[in-house]
Amino acid sequence: MKKNFLILLATLLTFTFVGCSDDDDDKASIGITGKNFNIDKTFEVTAKDNNAIVIVDITSTEGIENLWVTINSPALPDAVLAAVGLVPTFDLANPGELSVPLTGIGLLKAGEVIKGSKATQFNVSAFMPMIARFGQQGPHKFQLKVVDKAGNSLEKVLTINFPNLAK
């Protein structure tokens, strides 16, 4: 009986540790979190001057390969983005010819190398008053997709709304 119990226990442990997998293991190596806010909820800019600190912390234990950003905002249509040298979707880790305009508008720090780094920040704080000038409540969405050197990826959407602006 003791032998049967040990075999049963060993079988159960094998299924528990080998047979079961956690689908989020690969995603755990990547983090996309709002600094002092929940990125999974809409960020409400309520200050009268429309200023807000909106920083997203991005981490990767394997190192960042790509940091794709897609801007979807009624205040920043393709024509407005093009006027400042941008496109709606770009890779902050591999900015290429966009590095000058990205640095100019503050999305990329001068000399910053994101590719291969294990941590960076996506800071759109300087955009808040600019977006508000267009008079659009929102939603203003910044879709972030991080791909690490191991091929794992994680996507989150930073959604911003200006409830004090007229509809």
N, C-alpha and C positions, 0 to 999 in steps of 0.2 A: 504494500500500500504506500509506504514511504517513497519507494522508487517511482511509482505511478504519479504521485503528487509532485515529485521533483521534475519529472518529464513534462507534466502539465504546466508547471510553473515556468520552466525553461521555454516551452512553446509559446506561452502567453507573453513572456518578456521579449521573445524574438519578434512576434507580431507587433508588439508595442513599439519597439525601437527600430525595427527594420521594415516591417510591413506598412507602417503608417508614416506618411510624410506630411510636412507642413508646407503647403503651397506658397506661403509667404516667406519662406527661408531666403529666397533670392532677393526679395524686395527689402528684407530687413537690412541688407547691406547698403541701401540707399535711403536717405531721409530728406523729406521736403516738409519743413515746418515753418509756420508763421512765428515771427519773433514777437512775443507778447500778444498773439491772437491766434485763433483757430483757423487755419487755412481752408478747412472744409466748410466753413460758414462765410457768408458774405461780409466783407469788411465795410463798415459804414463810416464814411468821412462826415463827421458832424460839426467840426470846428467852423466857426463863421468865416474864417479866412481860407478855408478848405485845405489847410495844411494838415498833414498826418505823417507819422512815421510808419512806413509800410515796407518792411524788410522780411524776406523769406530766407531762412537758413537752409542750405543745401549741403548734404554730406554724402560721402561714399567711401566705404572701407576699401573698395577695390581701386578707387581713383576714377575721376569723371572723364569719360570719353566724349560725350556730347551733352550739351545743355540747350535743348531746343526750346524756343520761346515763340508762341503764336499769340499775336495781339488781335483781339476781337473787341472793338470798342466803337460805339456810335460817334465818339469824339475823335477817333483816330482812324478814319477810313484810309484806304490804300493811297489816295492822292495826298493826304496830309503826311503820311509816313514817307512817301516818296520825296516830298518837299524837304525833309530833313535827311534824306539819303538812306532811308530804311525800307524794308519790305515787311509784310505781315508775319512771316515766319523766318527765323534765323537761328543760328547755332552760336551761342555765346562762348562755347569752348573752342570753336573753330571759326572766329569771326571773319578772317580773310579781309577782303576789301571793305567790309562793314565796320572794321575796328575803329576807324576815325569817327564816323557818325555815332557809333555806340559809345565811344569815349566822350564825345562832345555833349551827348545828352545825359551822361552819367550812368548808363547801364553797364559800362565796363570801365574799370579804373585804369588809368594810364599805366602801362607796363604789366598789368595783371595777366597772369597765365592761368586759365581755368582748367584746360586740358591736363589730365594727370593729377590734379590737386585732389585732396580728400575733403576739402570744405571750401565753400564760397558763399556769397550772399547775393541775392537778387533784390536790389533796392530800387523801388519805384517812388520813393518819397518825394523826390523833386518833380515828379509828374503830376502830383495831386492838384496843385493850383492851376497848372497848365490845362489839365483835362477839364477842370471845373469852369474855366473860361469859355469853353464851348457850350456850356449850359445844358449838358446832357446828364441826367441823373444816373443813367447806366442801364443795364449792367456793363461794366468795363472789365473784360476778362483777359487774363494773361495765363495761357496754358503753358505749363512747364513740364518738360519731359526730360528726365535725366537717364542717360545710358552710361553704365560703368564699363570699365575695361574688360570685365568678365562677360559682358553682353546682357546683364540684368538691366531692367528699366523700371521706372516708376513715373507716373504722371499725376499731377495735381493741377487744379485750376484756382488761381487767385482771382476772386471776383470782388470788384469794388463798386460801391454805390454811393451816390451823393444825395441823401434824402432831403437836404435843405434847398436844393435847386428846384426851381419851378418846373412842373411837368410840361 
